[in-house]
């Protein structure tokens, strides 16, 4: 599933590639990917003829602001992709659900093999009222500056395992299984430490690791795993998977102390870490 860095890479690409373009035509193959609308006609009429003014992000939701103060929102789910095509002659990929054709004949395509992702139109000015899951998102570490003191007050008020807390979207928006492992390794902390057990120095390390790890992942255009479900707007895989320190590296040497990395199971997830230098 794409996490915050992957979604941010796509957002930046979209802002460069589609902001300012007018949507000439819209096609939808069915209702599964636009399920918040009563019909294909309702979705198409809400978008067709409008211009994309800007592209922002709320957690892992991509928000394309349209003229008229509405917003076209995309959530990639587990396997969703947004792909740019120069024109309609570019062969269509499998599992294509929604196509936006712009006035210059270029296209934006929404592809989703597992159909857990979605697209919908809502009010831009009242987006948190109409999309309630956005109203409860936690801090966005790529968008919101937070002092480590403020972060410390938030984290020490929780008697929760660190990995669980990092993946809680109401605490920090957008972090999942990959980046929680990478962040905790960078901070030198075990996944099962409780948040309220951290010292001031450990809080500083964790705060710094969140910001640095996520920004580094964006720099290398996200992580594409073996299934390559995540690709960018141009269909290219990311490069940060080659810089993973612990995720999916069970049995390999720790890049810091050279001990063997291990995997633990918790809440039906795999957690990768070093038993020696994460304490």
Rosetta blueprint (number, residue, H / E / L):
1 X L
2 X L
3 X L
4 X H
5 X H
6 X H
7 X H
8 X H
9 X H
10 X H
11 X H
12 X H
13 X H
14 X H
15 X H
16 X H
17 X H
18 X L
19 X L
20 X L
21 X L
22 X E
23 X E
24 X E
25 X E
26 X E
27 X E
28 X E
29 X L
30 X L
31 X L
32 X H
33 X H
34 X H
35 X L
36 X L
37 X L
38 X L
39 X L
40 X H
41 X H
42 X H
43 X H
44 X H
45 X H
46 X H
47 X H
48 X L
49 X L
50 X L
51 X E
52 X E
53 X E
54 X E
55 X E
56 X E
57 X E
58 X E
59 X L
60 X L
61 X E
62 X E
63 X E
64 X E
65 X E
66 X E
67 X L
68 X L
69 X L
70 X E
71 X E
72 X E
73 X E
74 X E
75 X E
76 X L
77 X L
78 X L
79 X L
80 X E
81 X E
82 X E
83 X E
84 X E
85 X E
86 X L
87 X L
88 X L
89 X L
90 X L
91 X L
92 X L
93 X L
94 X L
95 X L
96 X E
97 X E
98 X E
99 X E
100 X E
101 X E
102 X E
103 X L
104 X L
105 X L
106 X L
107 X E
108 X E
109 X E
110 X E
111 X E
112 X E
113 X L
114 X L
115 X L
116 X L
117 X L
118 X E
119 X E
120 X E
121 X E
122 X E
123 X E
124 X L
125 X L
126 X L
127 X H
128 X H
129 X H
130 X H
131 X L
132 X H
133 X H
134 X H
135 X H
136 X L
137 X L
138 X L
139 X E
140 X L
141 X L
142 X L
143 X L
144 X L
145 X L
146 X L
147 X L
148 X H
149 X H
150 X H
151 X H
152 X H
153 X H
154 X H
155 X H
156 X L
157 X L
158 X L
159 X L
160 X L
161 X E
162 X H
163 X H
164 X H
165 X H
166 X H
167 X L
168 X L
169 X L
170 X L
171 X L
172 X E
173 X L
174 X L
175 X L
176 X L
177 X H
178 X H
179 X H
180 X H
181 X H
182 X H
183 X H
184 X H
185 X H
186 X H
187 X H
188 X L
189 X L
190 X L
191 X L
192 X L
193 X L
194 X E
195 X H
196 X H
197 X H
198 X L
199 X L
200 X H
201 X H
202 X H
203 X H
204 X H
205 X H
206 X H
207 X H
208 X H
209 X H
210 X H
211 X H
212 X H
213 X H
214 X H
215 X H
216 X H
217 X H
218 X H
219 X H
220 X L
221 X L
222 X L
223 X L
224 X L
225 X L
226 X L
227 X L
228 X L
229 X L
230 X L
231 X L
232 X L
233 X L
234 X L
235 X L
236 X L
237 X L
238 X L
239 X L
240 X H
241 X H
242 X H
243 X H
244 X L
245 X L
246 X L
247 X L
248 X L
249 X L
250 X L
251 X L
252 X L
253 X E
254 X L
255 X L
256 X L
257 X L
258 X L
259 X L
260 X E
261 X L
262 X E
263 X E
264 X E
265 X E
266 X E
267 X L
268 X L
269 X E
270 X E
271 X E
272 X E
273 X E
274 X L
275 X L
276 X L
277 X L
278 X L
279 X L
